[in-house]
Amino acid sequence: MAHTKTTKKRIRQNERHRMINRGHKTKLRNLLKQFEKANLEKNAETCKALLPRALKLLDQSAASTLIHKNNAARHKSRLTRIVNSFAGE
C-alpha cells in the first residue's frame, strides 16, 4: 500500500485514467464491430457512413497512445480498402 501523498494521488489518477481509457477503447471496438457487421451484410452505404467516424476515432486513439500508431494505421488501411472494394462492384 502507498505511504506518501504523491503515491496515493498517483494511484487515484491512474484509476481515473484507466476508466476513461476503458470507455474510449470500448467505443472504438464497438464502432469497428459495427463496420465489420455492415461489411458482412455487404451494406456499402453503412460502411461509407461509418468510415469517417472510424478513421477519426482511430487517429484520436493513436494520438492519445490508447493504441499504437501502427495499429491505427493498419486498421485505417483495412477499412479504407473495404470501402474502396464496394466502389468496384
PyMOL Python script that loads the backbone (N, CA, C, O; Angstrom):
from pymol import cmd

cmd.read_pdbstr("""\
ATOM      1  N   MET A   1       0.838  -1.177   0.000  1.00  0.00           N
ATOM      2  CA  MET A   1       0.000   0.000   0.000  1.00  0.00           C
ATOM      3  C   MET A   1       0.882   1.239   0.000  1.00  0.00           C
ATOM      4  O   MET A   1       1.970   1.246   0.576  1.00  0.00           O
ATOM      5  N   ALA A   2       0.397   2.281  -0.652  1.00  0.00           N
ATOM      6  CA  ALA A   2       1.160   3.526  -0.755  1.00  0.00           C
ATOM      7  C   ALA A   2       1.240   4.220   0.601  1.00  0.00           C
ATOM      8  O   ALA A   2       0.327   4.136   1.421  1.00  0.00           O
ATOM      9  N   HIS A   3       2.352   4.901   0.807  1.00  0.00           N
ATOM     10  CA  HIS A   3       2.546   5.595   2.074  1.00  0.00           C
ATOM     11  C   HIS A   3       2.549   7.109   1.905  1.00  0.00           C
ATOM     12  O   HIS A   3       2.006   7.827   2.744  1.00  0.00           O
ATOM     13  N   THR A   4       3.147   7.591   0.845  1.00  0.00           N
ATOM     14  CA  THR A   4       3.278   9.036   0.682  1.00  0.00           C
ATOM     15  C   THR A   4       2.060   9.623  -0.029  1.00  0.00           C
ATOM     16  O   THR A   4       1.295   8.918  -0.688  1.00  0.00           O
ATOM     17  N   LYS A   5       1.908  10.942   0.127  1.00  0.00           N
ATOM     18  CA  LYS A   5       0.780  11.626  -0.507  1.00  0.00           C
ATOM     19  C   LYS A   5       0.850  11.518  -2.027  1.00  0.00           C
ATOM     20  O   LYS A   5      -0.171  11.338  -2.691  1.00  0.00           O
ATOM     21  N   THR A   6       2.051  11.629  -2.570  1.00  0.00           N
ATOM     22  CA  THR A   6       2.179  11.616  -4.033  1.00  0.00           C
ATOM     23  C   THR A   6       1.825  10.255  -4.618  1.00  0.00           C
ATOM     24  O   THR A   6       1.198  10.183  -5.675  1.00  0.00           O
ATOM     25  N   THR A   7       2.213   9.184  -3.953  1.00  0.00           N
ATOM     26  CA  THR A   7       1.872   7.862  -4.477  1.00  0.00           C
ATOM     27  C   THR A   7       0.390   7.587  -4.347  1.00  0.00           C
ATOM     28  O   THR A   7      -0.190   6.920  -5.204  1.00  0.00           O
ATOM     29  N   LYS A   8      -0.237   8.087  -3.291  1.00  0.00           N
ATOM     30  CA  LYS A   8      -1.688   7.940  -3.149  1.00  0.00           C
ATOM     31  C   LYS A   8      -2.412   8.704  -4.250  1.00  0.00           C
ATOM     32  O   LYS A   8      -3.381   8.207  -4.824  1.00  0.00           O
ATOM     33  N   LYS A   9      -1.938   9.914  -4.541  1.00  0.00           N
ATOM     34  CA  LYS A   9      -2.529  10.708  -5.612  1.00  0.00           C
ATOM     35  C   LYS A   9      -2.333  10.010  -6.948  1.00  0.00           C
ATOM     36  O   LYS A   9      -3.245   9.972  -7.774  1.00  0.00           O
ATOM     37  N   ARG A  10      -1.151   9.461  -7.159  1.00  0.00           N
ATOM     38  CA  ARG A  10      -0.853   8.774  -8.420  1.00  0.00           C
ATOM     39  C   ARG A  10      -1.788   7.574  -8.612  1.00  0.00           C
ATOM     40  O   ARG A  10      -2.233   7.307  -9.728  1.00  0.00           O
ATOM     41  N   ILE A  11      -2.080   6.863  -7.542  1.00  0.00           N
ATOM     42  CA  ILE A  11      -2.997   5.726  -7.613  1.00  0.00           C
ATOM     43  C   ILE A  11      -4.382   6.200  -8.029  1.00  0.00           C
ATOM     44  O   ILE A  11      -5.032   5.571  -8.865  1.00  0.00           O
ATOM     45  N   ARG A  12      -4.841   7.322  -7.440  1.00  0.00           N
ATOM     46  CA  ARG A  12      -6.140   7.881  -7.809  1.00  0.00           C
ATOM     47  C   ARG A  12      -6.164   8.305  -9.279  1.00  0.00           C
ATOM     48  O   ARG A  12      -7.139   8.051  -9.986  1.00  0.00           O
ATOM     49  N   GLN A  13      -5.099   8.945  -9.729  1.00  0.00           N
ATOM     50  CA  GLN A  13      -5.024   9.390 -11.121  1.00  0.00           C
ATOM     51  C   GLN A  13      -5.020   8.203 -12.080  1.00  0.00           C
ATOM     52  O   GLN A  13      -5.704   8.211 -13.103  1.00  0.00           O
ATOM     53  N   ASN A  14      -4.242   7.191 -11.734  1.00  0.00           N
ATOM     54  CA  ASN A  14      -4.163   6.011 -12.592  1.00  0.00           C
ATOM     55  C   ASN A  14      -5.516   5.338 -12.729  1.00  0.00           C
ATOM     56  O   ASN A  14      -5.885   4.903 -13.820  1.00  0.00           O
ATOM     57  N   GLU A  15      -6.248   5.251 -11.652  1.00  0.00           N
ATOM     58  CA  GLU A  15      -7.570   4.624 -11.688  1.00  0.00           C
ATOM     59  C   GLU A  15      -8.530   5.439 -12.555  1.00  0.00           C
ATOM     60  O   GLU A  15      -9.290   4.882 -13.347  1.00  0.00           O
ATOM     61  N   ARG A  16      -8.487   6.760 -12.396  1.00  0.00           N
ATOM     62  CA  ARG A  16      -9.350   7.631 -13.189  1.00  0.00           C
ATOM     63  C   ARG A  16      -9.020   7.512 -14.676  1.00  0.00           C
ATOM     64  O   ARG A  16      -9.923   7.411 -15.508  1.00  0.00           O
ATOM     65  N   HIS A  17      -7.727   7.523 -15.012  1.00  0.00           N
ATOM     66  CA  HIS A  17      -7.322   7.397 -16.410  1.00  0.00           C
ATOM     67  C   HIS A  17      -7.658   6.014 -16.966  1.00  0.00           C
ATOM     68  O   HIS A  17      -8.014   5.880 -18.137  1.00  0.00           O
ATOM     69  N   ARG A  18      -7.544   4.998 -16.131  1.00  0.00           N
ATOM     70  CA  ARG A  18      -7.869   3.643 -16.575  1.00  0.00           C
ATOM     71  C   ARG A  18      -9.332   3.541 -16.984  1.00  0.00           C
ATOM     72  O   ARG A  18      -9.663   2.919 -17.993  1.00  0.00           O
ATOM     73  N   MET A  19     -10.209   4.163 -16.187  1.00  0.00           N
ATOM     74  CA  MET A  19     -11.641   4.120 -16.504  1.00  0.00           C
ATOM     75  C   MET A  19     -11.952   4.921 -17.772  1.00  0.00           C
ATOM     76  O   MET A  19     -12.779   4.505 -18.583  1.00  0.00           O
ATOM     77  N   ILE A  20     -11.300   6.050 -17.937  1.00  0.00           N
ATOM     78  CA  ILE A  20     -11.506   6.859 -19.147  1.00  0.00           C
ATOM     79  C   ILE A  20     -11.027   6.092 -20.375  1.00  0.00           C
ATOM     80  O   ILE A  20     -11.735   6.029 -21.380  1.00  0.00           O
ATOM     81  N   ASN A  21      -9.833   5.511 -20.302  1.00  0.00           N
ATOM     82  CA  ASN A  21      -9.285   4.750 -21.422  1.00  0.00           C
ATOM     83  C   ASN A  21     -10.156   3.546 -21.750  1.00  0.00           C
ATOM     84  O   ASN A  21     -10.329   3.188 -22.915  1.00  0.00           O
ATOM     85  N   ARG A  22     -10.697   2.932 -20.713  1.00  0.00           N
ATOM     86  CA  ARG A  22     -11.556   1.766 -20.909  1.00  0.00           C
ATOM     87  C   ARG A  22     -12.791   2.142 -21.730  1.00  0.00           C
ATOM     88  O   ARG A  22     -13.201   1.408 -22.630  1.00  0.00           O
ATOM     89  N   GLY A  23     -13.373   3.291 -21.407  1.00  0.00           N
ATOM     90  CA  GLY A  23     -14.537   3.755 -22.155  1.00  0.00           C
ATOM     91  C   GLY A  23     -14.209   4.076 -23.591  1.00  0.00           C
ATOM     92  O   GLY A  23     -14.974   3.739 -24.495  1.00  0.00           O
ATOM     93  N   HIS A  24     -13.071   4.728 -23.817  1.00  0.00           N
ATOM     94  CA  HIS A  24     -12.675   5.069 -25.181  1.00  0.00           C
ATOM     95  C   HIS A  24     -12.385   3.817 -26.004  1.00  0.00           C
ATOM     96  O   HIS A  24     -12.736   3.738 -27.182  1.00  0.00           O
ATOM     97  N   LYS A  25     -11.747   2.850 -25.373  1.00  0.00           N
ATOM     98  CA  LYS A  25     -11.419   1.618 -26.084  1.00  0.00           C
ATOM     99  C   LYS A  25     -12.683   0.834 -26.432  1.00  0.00           C
ATOM    100  O   LYS A  25     -12.774   0.237 -27.505  1.00  0.00           O
ATOM    101  N   THR A  26     -13.654   0.839 -25.523  1.00  0.00           N
ATOM    102  CA  THR A  26     -14.930   0.173 -25.783  1.00  0.00           C
ATOM    103  C   THR A  26     -15.643   0.834 -26.957  1.00  0.00           C
ATOM    104  O   THR A  26     -16.186   0.156 -27.829  1.00  0.00           O
ATOM    105  N   LYS A  27     -15.636   2.163 -26.969  1.00  0.00           N
ATOM    106  CA  LYS A  27     -16.277   2.892 -28.062  1.00  0.00           C
ATOM    107  C   LYS A  27     -15.622   2.540 -29.399  1.00  0.00           C
ATOM    108  O   LYS A  27     -16.313   2.348 -30.400  1.00  0.00           O
ATOM    109  N   LEU A  28     -14.305   2.457 -29.412  1.00  0.00           N
ATOM    110  CA  LEU A  28     -13.577   2.115 -30.630  1.00  0.00           C
ATOM    111  C   LEU A  28     -13.910   0.700 -31.088  1.00  0.00           C
ATOM    112  O   LEU A  28     -14.176   0.475 -32.269  1.00  0.00           O
ATOM    113  N   ARG A  29     -13.896  -0.243 -30.168  1.00  0.00           N
ATOM    114  CA  ARG A  29     -14.206  -1.637 -30.527  1.00  0.00           C
ATOM    115  C   ARG A  29     -15.628  -1.774 -31.053  1.00  0.00           C
ATOM    116  O   ARG A  29     -15.866  -2.508 -32.012  1.00  0.00           O
ATOM    117  N   ASN A  30     -16.583  -1.068 -30.430  1.00  0.00           N
ATOM    118  CA  ASN A  30     -17.969  -1.150 -30.874  1.00  0.00           C
ATOM    119  C   ASN A  30     -18.131  -0.588 -32.282  1.00  0.00           C
ATOM    120  O   ASN A  30     -18.877  -1.146 -33.087  1.00  0.00           O
ATOM    121  N   LEU A  31     -17.450   0.498 -32.583  1.00  0.00           N
ATOM    122  CA  LEU A  31     -17.534   1.083 -33.918  1.00  0.00           C
ATOM    123  C   LEU A  31     -16.930   0.143 -34.956  1.00  0.00           C
ATOM    124  O   LEU A  31     -17.470  -0.005 -36.053  1.00  0.00           O
ATOM    125  N   LEU A  32     -15.810  -0.492 -34.611  1.00  0.00           N
ATOM    126  CA  LEU A  32     -15.193  -1.439 -35.549  1.00  0.00           C
ATOM    127  C   LEU A  32     -16.085  -2.668 -35.755  1.00  0.00           C
ATOM    128  O   LEU A  32     -16.126  -3.232 -36.848  1.00  0.00           O
ATOM    129  N   LYS A  33     -16.792  -3.076 -34.710  1.00  0.00           N
ATOM    130  CA  LYS A  33     -17.714  -4.204 -34.842  1.00  0.00           C
ATOM    131  C   LYS A  33     -18.890  -3.831 -35.736  1.00  0.00           C
ATOM    132  O   LYS A  33     -19.332  -4.647 -36.544  1.00  0.00           O
ATOM    133  N   GLN A  34     -19.402  -2.610 -35.602  1.00  0.00           N
ATOM    134  CA  GLN A  34     -20.486  -2.145 -36.462  1.00  0.00           C
ATOM    135  C   GLN A  34     -20.029  -2.157 -37.918  1.00  0.00           C
ATOM    136  O   GLN A  34     -20.769  -2.581 -38.807  1.00  0.00           O
ATOM    137  N   PHE A  35     -18.820  -1.694 -38.150  1.00  0.00           N
ATOM    138  CA  PHE A  35     -18.275  -1.666 -39.507  1.00  0.00           C
ATOM    139  C   PHE A  35     -18.159  -3.085 -40.052  1.00  0.00           C
ATOM    140  O   PHE A  35     -18.533  -3.348 -41.195  1.00  0.00           O
ATOM    141  N   GLU A  36     -17.645  -3.989 -39.243  1.00  0.00           N
ATOM    142  CA  GLU A  36     -17.482  -5.383 -39.677  1.00  0.00           C
ATOM    143  C   GLU A  36     -18.833  -6.020 -39.988  1.00  0.00           C
ATOM    144  O   GLU A  36     -18.965  -6.762 -40.961  1.00  0.00           O
ATOM    145  N   LYS A  37     -19.836  -5.731 -39.158  1.00  0.00           N
ATOM    146  CA  LYS A  37     -21.175  -6.269 -39.383  1.00  0.00           C
ATOM    147  C   LYS A  37     -21.745  -5.748 -40.696  1.00  0.00           C
ATOM    148  O   LYS A  37     -22.330  -6.512 -41.465  1.00  0.00           O
ATOM    149  N   ALA A  38     -21.580  -4.463 -40.956  1.00  0.00           N
ATOM    150  CA  ALA A  38     -22.062  -3.874 -42.208  1.00  0.00           C
ATOM    151  C   ALA A  38     -21.323  -4.473 -43.398  1.00  0.00           C
ATOM    152  O   ALA A  38     -21.917  -4.670 -44.458  1.00  0.00           O
ATOM    153  N   ASN A  39     -20.052  -4.762 -43.238  1.00  0.00           N
ATOM    154  CA  ASN A  39     -19.274  -5.360 -44.313  1.00  0.00           C
ATOM    155  C   ASN A  39     -19.758  -6.775 -44.606  1.00  0.00           C
ATOM    156  O   ASN A  39     -19.874  -7.161 -45.770  1.00  0.00           O
ATOM    157  N   LEU A  40     -20.038  -7.546 -43.567  1.00  0.00           N
ATOM    158  CA  LEU A  40     -20.523  -8.917 -43.777  1.00  0.00           C
ATOM    159  C   LEU A  40     -21.887  -8.926 -44.443  1.00  0.00           C
ATOM    160  O   LEU A  40     -22.204  -9.838 -45.207  1.00  0.00           O
ATOM    161  N   GLU A  41     -22.691  -7.918 -44.155  1.00  0.00           N
ATOM    162  CA  GLU A  41     -24.015  -7.809 -44.781  1.00  0.00           C
ATOM    163  C   GLU A  41     -23.941  -7.153 -46.157  1.00  0.00           C
ATOM    164  O   GLU A  41     -24.964  -6.971 -46.817  1.00  0.00           O
ATOM    165  N   LYS A  42     -22.734  -6.798 -46.587  1.00  0.00           N
ATOM    166  CA  LYS A  42     -22.500  -6.130 -47.875  1.00  0.00           C
ATOM    167  C   LYS A  42     -23.290  -4.825 -47.971  1.00  0.00           C
ATOM    168  O   LYS A  42     -23.836  -4.494 -49.024  1.00  0.00           O
ATOM    169  N   ASN A  43     -23.342  -4.100 -46.876  1.00  0.00           N
ATOM    170  CA  ASN A  43     -24.060  -2.835 -46.811  1.00  0.00           C
ATOM    171  C   ASN A  43     -23.061  -1.695 -47.053  1.00  0.00           C
ATOM    172  O   ASN A  43     -22.423  -1.206 -46.120  1.00  0.00           O
ATOM    173  N   ALA A  44     -22.939  -1.286 -48.312  1.00  0.00           N
ATOM    174  CA  ALA A  44     -21.930  -0.292 -48.687  1.00  0.00           C
ATOM    175  C   ALA A  44     -22.238   1.069 -48.087  1.00  0.00           C
ATOM    176  O   ALA A  44     -21.319   1.777 -47.675  1.00  0.00           O
ATOM    177  N   GLU A  45     -23.510   1.455 -48.027  1.00  0.00           N
ATOM    178  CA  GLU A  45     -23.872   2.782 -47.519  1.00  0.00           C
ATOM    179  C   GLU A  45     -23.475   2.931 -46.045  1.00  0.00           C
ATOM    180  O   GLU A  45     -22.932   3.958 -45.638  1.00  0.00           O
ATOM    181  N   THR A  46     -23.753   1.904 -45.267  1.00  0.00           N
ATOM    182  CA  THR A  46     -23.408   1.955 -43.848  1.00  0.00           C
ATOM    183  C   THR A  46     -21.896   2.005 -43.658  1.00  0.00           C
ATOM    184  O   THR A  46     -21.400   2.750 -42.813  1.00  0.00           O
ATOM    185  N   CYS A  47     -21.169   1.221 -44.434  1.00  0.00           N
ATOM    186  CA  CYS A  47     -19.709   1.226 -44.335  1.00  0.00           C
ATOM    187  C   CYS A  47     -19.149   2.599 -44.683  1.00  0.00           C
ATOM    188  O   CYS A  47     -18.255   3.105 -44.006  1.00  0.00           O
ATOM    189  N   LYS A  48     -19.681   3.193 -45.740  1.00  0.00           N
ATOM    190  CA  LYS A  48     -19.205   4.518 -46.152  1.00  0.00           C
ATOM    191  C   LYS A  48     -19.539   5.564 -45.101  1.00  0.00           C
ATOM    192  O   LYS A  48     -18.775   6.509 -44.905  1.00  0.00           O
ATOM    193  N   ALA A  49     -20.660   5.411 -44.428  1.00  0.00           N
ATOM    194  CA  ALA A  49     -21.044   6.366 -43.393  1.00  0.00           C
ATOM    195  C   ALA A  49     -20.186   6.192 -42.135  1.00  0.00           C
ATOM    196  O   ALA A  49     -19.868   7.172 -41.462  1.00  0.00           O
ATOM    197  N   LEU A  50     -19.816   4.963 -41.822  1.00  0.00           N
ATOM    198  CA  LEU A  50     -19.022   4.691 -40.620  1.00  0.00           C
ATOM    199  C   LEU A  50     -17.538   4.982 -40.807  1.00  0.00           C
ATOM    200  O   LEU A  50     -16.824   5.206 -39.830  1.00  0.00           O
ATOM    201  N   LEU A  51     -17.068   4.980 -42.050  1.00  0.00           N
ATOM    202  CA  LEU A  51     -15.633   5.146 -42.295  1.00  0.00           C
ATOM    203  C   LEU A  51     -15.058   6.437 -41.709  1.00  0.00           C
ATOM    204  O   LEU A  51     -14.052   6.362 -41.003  1.00  0.00           O
ATOM    205  N   PRO A  52     -15.637   7.617 -41.958  1.00  0.00           N
ATOM    206  CA  PRO A  52     -15.028   8.834 -41.391  1.00  0.00           C
ATOM    207  C   PRO A  52     -14.982   8.822 -39.865  1.00  0.00           C
ATOM    208  O   PRO A  52     -13.998   9.259 -39.268  1.00  0.00           O
ATOM    209  N   ARG A  53     -16.046   8.320 -39.233  1.00  0.00           N
ATOM    210  CA  ARG A  53     -16.056   8.222 -37.768  1.00  0.00           C
ATOM    211  C   ARG A  53     -14.974   7.283 -37.280  1.00  0.00           C
ATOM    212  O   ARG A  53     -14.290   7.570 -36.297  1.00  0.00           O
ATOM    213  N   ALA A  54     -14.816   6.156 -37.969  1.00  0.00           N
ATOM    214  CA  ALA A  54     -13.813   5.174 -37.565  1.00  0.00           C
ATOM    215  C   ALA A  54     -12.404   5.735 -37.729  1.00  0.00           C
ATOM    216  O   ALA A  54     -11.560   5.557 -36.851  1.00  0.00           O
ATOM    217  N   LEU A  55     -12.149   6.404 -38.837  1.00  0.00           N
ATOM    218  CA  LEU A  55     -10.821   6.965 -39.072  1.00  0.00           C
ATOM    219  C   LEU A  55     -10.490   8.019 -38.023  1.00  0.00           C
ATOM    220  O   LEU A  55      -9.372   8.060 -37.508  1.00  0.00           O
ATOM    221  N   LYS A  56     -11.459   8.870 -37.709  1.00  0.00           N
ATOM    222  CA  LYS A  56     -11.237   9.910 -36.709  1.00  0.00           C
ATOM    223  C   LYS A  56     -10.949   9.294 -35.343  1.00  0.00           C
ATOM    224  O   LYS A  56     -10.025   9.713 -34.646  1.00  0.00           O
ATOM    225  N   LEU A  57     -11.745   8.299 -34.968  1.00  0.00           N
ATOM    226  CA  LEU A  57     -11.570   7.670 -33.666  1.00  0.00           C
ATOM    227  C   LEU A  57     -10.234   6.929 -33.579  1.00  0.00           C
ATOM    228  O   LEU A  57      -9.590   6.932 -32.530  1.00  0.00           O
ATOM    229  N   LEU A  58      -9.821   6.299 -34.673  1.00  0.00           N
ATOM    230  CA  LEU A  58      -8.526   5.618 -34.687  1.00  0.00           C
ATOM    231  C   LEU A  58      -7.387   6.626 -34.546  1.00  0.00           C
ATOM    232  O   LEU A  58      -6.423   6.380 -33.820  1.00  0.00           O
ATOM    233  N   ASP A  59      -7.497   7.759 -35.237  1.00  0.00           N
ATOM    234  CA  ASP A  59      -6.463   8.791 -35.124  1.00  0.00           C
ATOM    235  C   ASP A  59      -6.382   9.333 -33.702  1.00  0.00           C
ATOM    236  O   ASP A  59      -5.291   9.507 -33.158  1.00  0.00           O
ATOM    237  N   GLN A  60      -7.532   9.597 -33.110  1.00  0.00           N
ATOM    238  CA  GLN A  60      -7.555  10.113 -31.738  1.00  0.00           C
ATOM    239  C   GLN A  60      -6.982   9.093 -30.761  1.00  0.00           C
ATOM    240  O   GLN A  60      -6.246   9.452 -29.842  1.00  0.00           O
ATOM    241  N   SER A  61      -7.317   7.834 -30.960  1.00  0.00           N
ATOM    242  CA  SER A  61      -6.815   6.785 -30.070  1.00  0.00           C
ATOM    243  C   SER A  61      -5.302   6.648 -30.175  1.00  0.00           C
ATOM    244  O   SER A  61      -4.621   6.436 -29.172  1.00  0.00           O
ATOM    245  N   ALA A  62      -4.784   6.770 -31.382  1.00  0.00           N
ATOM    246  CA  ALA A  62      -3.337   6.678 -31.567  1.00  0.00           C
ATOM    247  C   ALA A  62      -2.642   7.902 -30.988  1.00  0.00           C
ATOM    248  O   ALA A  62      -1.558   7.789 -30.415  1.00  0.00           O
ATOM    249  N   ALA A  63      -3.259   9.068 -31.135  1.00  0.00           N
ATOM    250  CA  ALA A  63      -2.654  10.296 -30.624  1.00  0.00           C
ATOM    251  C   ALA A  63      -2.574  10.278 -29.104  1.00  0.00           C
ATOM    252  O   ALA A  63      -1.626  10.805 -28.521  1.00  0.00           O
ATOM    253  N   SER A  64      -3.558   9.677 -28.468  1.00  0.00           N
ATOM    254  CA  SER A  64      -3.559   9.617 -27.005  1.00  0.00           C
ATOM    255  C   SER A  64      -2.877   8.356 -26.487  1.00  0.00           C
ATOM    256  O   SER A  64      -2.968   8.046 -25.300  1.00  0.00           O
ATOM    257  N   THR A  65      -2.203   7.636 -27.359  1.00  0.00           N
ATOM    258  CA  THR A  65      -1.481   6.389 -27.070  1.00  0.00           C
ATOM    259  C   THR A  65      -2.381   5.318 -26.449  1.00  0.00           C
ATOM    260  O   THR A  65      -1.918   4.459 -25.699  1.00  0.00           O
ATOM    261  N   LEU A  66      -3.654   5.387 -26.771  1.00  0.00           N
ATOM    262  CA  LEU A  66      -4.564   4.326 -26.348  1.00  0.00           C
ATOM    263  C   LEU A  66      -4.239   3.050 -27.122  1.00  0.00           C
ATOM    264  O   LEU A  66      -4.255   1.948 -26.573  1.00  0.00           O
ATOM    265  N   ILE A  67      -3.944   3.228 -28.407  1.00  0.00           N
ATOM    266  CA  ILE A  67      -3.451   2.128 -29.241  1.00  0.00           C
ATOM    267  C   ILE A  67      -2.182   2.619 -29.934  1.00  0.00           C
ATOM    268  O   ILE A  67      -1.944   3.824 -30.019  1.00  0.00           O
ATOM    269  N   HIS A  68      -1.383   1.703 -30.421  1.00  0.00           N
ATOM    270  CA  HIS A  68      -0.148   2.070 -31.100  1.00  0.00           C
ATOM    271  C   HIS A  68      -0.468   2.693 -32.451  1.00  0.00           C
ATOM    272  O   HIS A  68      -1.465   2.339 -33.079  1.00  0.00           O
ATOM    273  N   LYS A  69       0.369   3.612 -32.896  1.00  0.00           N
ATOM    274  CA  LYS A  69       0.102   4.318 -34.149  1.00  0.00           C
ATOM    275  C   LYS A  69       0.114   3.368 -35.348  1.00  0.00           C
ATOM    276  O   LYS A  69      -0.625   3.588 -36.307  1.00  0.00           O
ATOM    277  N   ASN A  70       0.923   2.336 -35.314  1.00  0.00           N
ATOM    278  CA  ASN A  70       0.932   1.369 -36.413  1.00  0.00           C
ATOM    279  C   ASN A  70      -0.342   0.531 -36.414  1.00  0.00           C
ATOM    280  O   ASN A  70      -0.833   0.145 -37.475  1.00  0.00           O
ATOM    281  N   ASN A  71      -0.876   0.252 -35.234  1.00  0.00           N
ATOM    282  CA  ASN A  71      -2.138  -0.468 -35.116  1.00  0.00           C
ATOM    283  C   ASN A  71      -3.248   0.368 -35.749  1.00  0.00           C
ATOM    284  O   ASN A  71      -4.078  -0.159 -36.490  1.00  0.00           O
ATOM    285  N   ALA A  72      -3.264   1.660 -35.460  1.00  0.00           N
ATOM    286  CA  ALA A  72      -4.273   2.552 -36.038  1.00  0.00           C
ATOM    287  C   ALA A  72      -4.117   2.611 -37.556  1.00  0.00           C
ATOM    288  O   ALA A  72      -5.109   2.553 -38.284  1.00  0.00           O
ATOM    289  N   ALA A  73      -2.885   2.726 -38.034  1.00  0.00           N
ATOM    290  CA  ALA A  73      -2.640   2.805 -39.474  1.00  0.00           C
ATOM    291  C   ALA A  73      -3.094   1.529 -40.174  1.00  0.00           C
ATOM    292  O   ALA A  73      -3.663   1.582 -41.264  1.00  0.00           O
ATOM    293  N   ARG A  74      -2.844   0.394 -39.550  1.00  0.00           N
ATOM    294  CA  ARG A  74      -3.246  -0.882 -40.135  1.00  0.00           C
ATOM    295  C   ARG A  74      -4.768  -0.973 -40.249  1.00  0.00           C
ATOM    296  O   ARG A  74      -5.298  -1.389 -41.280  1.00  0.00           O
ATOM    297  N   HIS A  75      -5.470  -0.577 -39.173  1.00  0.00           N
ATOM    298  CA  HIS A  75      -6.925  -0.612 -39.202  1.00  0.00           C
ATOM    299  C   HIS A  75      -7.476   0.357 -40.250  1.00  0.00           C
ATOM    300  O   HIS A  75      -8.399   0.014 -40.989  1.00  0.00           O
ATOM    301  N   LYS A  76      -6.922   1.548 -40.314  1.00  0.00           N
ATOM    302  CA  LYS A  76      -7.387   2.545 -41.275  1.00  0.00           C
ATOM    303  C   LYS A  76      -7.216   2.027 -42.698  1.00  0.00           C
ATOM    304  O   LYS A  76      -8.099   2.201 -43.538  1.00  0.00           O
ATOM    305  N   SER A  77      -6.091   1.398 -42.965  1.00  0.00           N
ATOM    306  CA  SER A  77      -5.826   0.860 -44.290  1.00  0.00           C
ATOM    307  C   SER A  77      -6.833  -0.227 -44.654  1.00  0.00           C
ATOM    308  O   SER A  77      -7.353  -0.253 -45.769  1.00  0.00           O
ATOM    309  N   ARG A  78      -7.098  -1.106 -43.723  1.00  0.00           N
ATOM    310  CA  ARG A  78      -8.026  -2.205 -43.989  1.00  0.00           C
ATOM    311  C   ARG A  78      -9.457  -1.706 -44.203  1.00  0.00           C
ATOM    312  O   ARG A  78     -10.160  -2.174 -45.099  1.00  0.00           O
ATOM    313  N   LEU A  79      -9.877  -0.754 -43.371  1.00  0.00           N
ATOM    314  CA  LEU A  79     -11.231  -0.223 -43.504  1.00  0.00           C
ATOM    315  C   LEU A  79     -11.399   0.513 -44.819  1.00  0.00           C
ATOM    316  O   LEU A  79     -12.421   0.374 -45.490  1.00  0.00           O
ATOM    317  N   THR A  80     -10.396   1.295 -45.188  1.00  0.00           N
ATOM    318  CA  THR A  80     -10.453   2.038 -46.446  1.00  0.00           C
ATOM    319  C   THR A  80     -10.475   1.084 -47.632  1.00  0.00           C
ATOM    320  O   THR A  80     -11.188   1.314 -48.608  1.00  0.00           O
ATOM    321  N   ARG A  81      -9.701   0.025 -47.546  1.00  0.00           N
ATOM    322  CA  ARG A  81      -9.674  -0.960 -48.627  1.00  0.00           C
ATOM    323  C   ARG A  81     -11.044  -1.631 -48.780  1.00  0.00           C
ATOM    324  O   ARG A  81     -11.478  -1.906 -49.899  1.00  0.00           O
ATOM    325  N   ILE A  82     -11.712  -1.889 -47.679  1.00  0.00           N
ATOM    326  CA  ILE A  82     -13.047  -2.497 -47.733  1.00  0.00           C
ATOM    327  C   ILE A  82     -14.025  -1.552 -48.419  1.00  0.00           C
ATOM    328  O   ILE A  82     -14.787  -1.974 -49.289  1.00  0.00           O
ATOM    329  N   VAL A  83     -14.012  -0.281 -48.038  1.00  0.00           N
ATOM    330  CA  VAL A  83     -14.931   0.691 -48.640  1.00  0.00           C
ATOM    331  C   VAL A  83     -14.626   0.863 -50.120  1.00  0.00           C
ATOM    332  O   VAL A  83     -15.547   0.969 -50.931  1.00  0.00           O
ATOM    333  N   ASN A  84     -13.347   0.892 -50.485  1.00  0.00           N
ATOM    334  CA  ASN A  84     -12.979   1.032 -51.891  1.00  0.00           C
ATOM    335  C   ASN A  84     -13.390  -0.187 -52.716  1.00  0.00           C
ATOM    336  O   ASN A  84     -13.638  -0.064 -53.915  1.00  0.00           O
ATOM    337  N   SER A  85     -13.463  -1.346 -52.094  1.00  0.00           N
ATOM    338  CA  SER A  85     -13.871  -2.546 -52.824  1.00  0.00           C
ATOM    339  C   SER A  85     -15.337  -2.474 -53.225  1.00  0.00           C
ATOM    340  O   SER A  85     -15.745  -3.066 -54.224  1.00  0.00           O
ATOM    341  N   PHE A  86     -16.136  -1.736 -52.432  1.00  0.00           N
ATOM    342  CA  PHE A  86     -17.542  -1.571 -52.785  1.00  0.00           C
ATOM    343  C   PHE A  86     -17.687  -0.720 -54.044  1.00  0.00           C
ATOM    344  O   PHE A  86     -18.643  -0.902 -54.797  1.00  0.00           O
ATOM    345  N   ALA A  87     -16.776   0.187 -54.282  1.00  0.00           N
ATOM    346  CA  ALA A  87     -16.837   1.047 -55.465  1.00  0.00           C
ATOM    347  C   ALA A  87     -16.645   0.235 -56.736  1.00  0.00           C
ATOM    348  O   ALA A  87     -17.187   0.588 -57.783  1.00  0.00           O
ATOM    349  N   GLY A  88     -15.875  -0.854 -56.659  1.00  0.00           N
ATOM    350  CA  GLY A  88     -15.632  -1.690 -57.812  1.00  0.00           C
ATOM    351  C   GLY A  88     -16.808  -2.555 -58.195  1.00  0.00           C
ATOM    352  O   GLY A  88     -16.873  -3.063 -59.315  1.00  0.00           O
ATOM    353  N   GLU A  89     -17.731  -2.726 -57.282  1.00  0.00           N
ATOM    354  CA  GLU A  89     -18.875  -3.631 -57.551  1.00  0.00           C
ATOM    355  C   GLU A  89     -19.942  -2.947 -58.373  1.00  0.00           C
ATOM    356  O   GLU A  89     -20.965  -3.556 -58.688  1.00  0.00           O
TER     357      GLU A  89
END
""", "prot")
cmd.dss("prot")
cmd.show_as("cartoon", "prot")
cmd.util.cbc("prot")
cmd.orient("prot")
